[in-house]
Amino acid sequence: MKRIVYLCTGNSCRSQMAEAWTRHLQADEWQAFSAGSAPSAMDPLAMEAMKMAGVDISRQRPKPMGEFLEQNFDYIVTLCDNARAACPMFQGGGKKVHRGFDDPPALARFAKTHAGAMAHYLRVTDEIKEMVLGLPQSLEE
C-alpha cells in the first residue's frame, strides 16, 4: 500500500479534503494523512462542502507537520505555496510534489452570500477529488 501525506498551511481545508477523498476513493491502494505548517481549527465550510459531496470530515483534526517527519511516504504533496515553502525534510523520504489549489477561505471572504462562499469550496473540493481519482498519474504530470 502506498502512503501519501498532504500538506497545507492550516491543515483546516484543502489538505483535509485531499486526505478524506483519498481515504474515500482510494483506500485499497493508498494510506492518506494530512498536516499543516501552522495548524488551525477545522474550517466549517470545508466540512459542509465535503458533507455535500458525501464525505464526512467532521472527525478529522488538524495536525502539525512535525507529527510525520520520521515516517515513510511515497509522496509528500503540498497543496499551497506556503506549505511548499515551509515543507521540511521528511526523514523517511518520499517524492515531493506540489499541486496548488485555490484557497477557498480566502476567496469566500469576498462572497456576499453563503451560496457564493460555498461555490468556491465546492469547486476546490471537485478539483481535489479529480486529482485523487487520478493517483498516482496526477502526481507525475
BASETI-244945 format. One line per 4 residues: their letters; for each residue x, y, z of C-alpha. Coordinates in nm, 3 decimals, decimal comma, padded with zeros to 5 digits. Each point is the difference from the previous one (the first is absolute). Layout:
a	X:Y:Z | ...
***
This chain:
mkri	00,000:00,000:00,000 | 00,130:00,345:-00,093 | 00,018:00,275:00,261 | -00,072:00,366:-00,069
vylc	-00,003:00,312:00,215 | -00,168:00,324:-00,111 | 00,138:00,325:00,138 | -00,158:00,344:00,026
tgns	00,049:00,294:00,232 | -00,292:-00,043:00,241 | -00,090:-00,364:-00,071 | -00,357:00,123:00,032
crsq	-00,136:-00,019:-00,356 | 00,183:-00,118:-00,316 | 00,230:-00,257:00,159 | -00,289:-00,138:00,206
maea	-00,207:-00,031:-00,318 | 00,283:-00,183:-00,177 | 00,052:-00,239:00,290 | -00,373:-00,076:00,017
wtrh	-00,040:-00,046:-00,377 | 00,297:-00,237:-00,007 | -00,142:-00,206:00,286 | -00,344:00,003:-00,161
lqad	00,100:-00,075:-00,360 | 00,337:-00,176:00,016 | 00,006:-00,183:00,335 | 00,100:-00,329:-00,164
ewqa	00,321:00,148:-00,140 | 00,088:00,306:00,211 | 00,044:00,082:00,366 | -00,062:00,376:00,031
fsag	00,096:00,261:00,258 | -00,001:00,380:00,018 | 00,183:00,263:00,200 | 00,068:00,372:00,014
saps	00,293:00,233:00,050 | -00,218:00,208:00,238 | -00,304:-00,217:00,085 | -00,322:00,181:00,086
amdp	-00,359:-00,108:00,068 | -00,194:-00,200:-00,256 | -00,175:00,226:-00,249 | -00,379:-00,039:00,044
lame	-00,067:00,084:-00,366 | 00,249:-00,265:-00,110 | -00,186:-00,250:00,217 | -00,329:00,114:-00,153
amkm	00,131:-00,027:-00,357 | 00,136:-00,349:00,057 | -00,324:-00,108:00,166 | -00,189:00,128:-00,305
agvd	00,234:-00,216:-00,211 | -00,079:-00,302:00,216 | 00,314:-00,014:00,217 | -00,001:00,083:00,373
isrq	00,319:00,168:00,126 | -00,144:00,120:00,331 | 00,207:-00,253:00,198 | 00,331:00,096:-00,164
rpkp	00,237:00,229:00,187 | 00,270:00,246:-00,105 | 00,350:-00,136:00,063 | 00,348:00,157:-00,011
mgef	00,250:-00,115:-00,264 | 00,238:-00,102:00,277 | -00,229:-00,290:00,085 | 00,104:-00,170:-00,324
leqn	00,366:00,096:-00,053 | 00,140:-00,343:00,086 | -00,256:-00,200:-00,196 | 00,045:-00,152:-00,344
fdyi	-00,213:00,131:-00,286 | -00,011:-00,073:-00,369 | -00,121:00,356:-00,063 | 00,012:00,327:00,193
vtlc	-00,247:00,231:-00,172 | -00,017:00,373:00,073 | -00,332:00,161:-00,089 | 00,085:00,367:00,059
dnar	00,303:00,220:-00,061 | 00,055:00,065:00,373 | 00,022:-00,373:00,074 | 00,228:-00,045:-00,299
aacp	00,239:00,260:00,141 | -00,024:-00,135:00,355 | 00,021:-00,368:-00,092 | 00,264:-00,159:00,221
mfqg	00,218:-00,296:-00,080 | -00,183:-00,324:00,074 | 00,253:-00,241:00,146 | -00,191:-00,296:-00,138
ggkk	00,022:00,141:-00,350 | -00,258:00,025:-00,273 | -00,044:00,180:-00,328 | -00,091:00,365:00,056
vhrg	-00,266:00,130:-00,237 | -00,181:00,333:-00,011 | -00,362:00,013:-00,114 | -00,129:00,344:00,088
fddp	-00,372:00,066:00,039 | -00,181:00,328:00,061 | -00,061:00,084:00,366 | -00,378:-00,019:00,057
pala	00,000:00,203:00,325 | 00,189:00,284:-00,168 | -00,237:00,002:-00,297 | -00,314:-00,040:00,212
rfak	00,094:00,304:00,207 | -00,131:00,221:-00,282 | -00,321:-00,197:-00,065 | -00,321:00,189:00,070
thag	-00,203:-00,313:00,080 | 00,051:-00,341:00,157 | -00,070:-00,158:-00,340 | 00,264:00,221:-00,156
amah	00,253:-00,106:00,262 | -00,090:-00,366:-00,039 | 00,052:00,019:-00,376 | 00,374:00,047:00,060
ylrv	00,017:-00,291:00,244 | -00,198:-00,231:-00,227 | 00,217:00,082:-00,302 | 00,323:-00,072:00,188
tdei	-00,153:-00,315:00,151 | -00,074:-00,124:-00,353 | 00,350:00,091:-00,124 | 00,165:-00,187:00,288
kemv	-00,228:-00,299:-00,061 | 00,115:-00,011:-00,364 | 00,365:00,003:00,108 | -00,064:-00,285:00,242
lglp	-00,189:-00,204:-00,259 | 00,306:00,027:-00,225 | 00,254:-00,122:00,257 | 00,286:-00,063:-00,054
qsle	00,006:00,136:-00,358 | -00,136:00,337:00,114 | 00,317:00,044:00,205 | 00,235:-00,086:-00,285
e	-00,118:00,255:-00,256
***
